[in-house]
Amino acid sequence: MHAWPSHLEQCGAPAEAVAGLRGETPLETAALRAARHVLRERLRSLLLSGGPGTGKTTGACYLFRAAVRGDRGLSAWDSSVGLFIDWARLSREEDSEARRRLLQRAAQVRVLVLDDIGGEASGPRRRELLESLVEQRDSPDLVTAYTTRLSVQRREGGPSRFAESVGARVVQRMSRQGTFHLADCGNRDLRQGGKP
């Protein structure tokens, strides 16, 4: 399906992710393999962690391609099907009505990418927004990919940096057993010529 990258752009995905998925053979990364696993196993959540340039956003956006191609039961693209949200930008949104509408749409679309969670200090309001959205997305008919630069590995004697940032309740809701896949994409920046 040659038109699918334009659909991805309509969802708000960054140009770099769209370019990374053009053609039939995108760069094989840990994030892309994780996205394929989620689709193959019909899971509903994907959490990708890793440093900048490791392919997290591109891998998460791969879920849109599968949706457009009908792998998830969709025969044609519909703008209500998918949405890409840069979490840092959304959480800084000053217009509360615009933010409310965007969050309402995010709760309902079939495929959602919530990019760069925990990229900034998370206050109680941001945690509350995220918790509400994650809870609303916990449905068998919805597929959600979350990306973060924060480590998701538990530290000795304490939670992971990701759990510290977003809160234990968010982690618990986004990672229900049998419904999610977690992939650590490492720290090798592929944009600098690194190998996946």
Beta strands, then each sheet from edge to edge (+ up, - down):
strand 1: 45-49
strand 2: 82-86
strand 3: 111-115
strand 4: 143-148
strand 5: 180-184
sheet 1: 2+ 3+ 4+ 1+ 5+
end
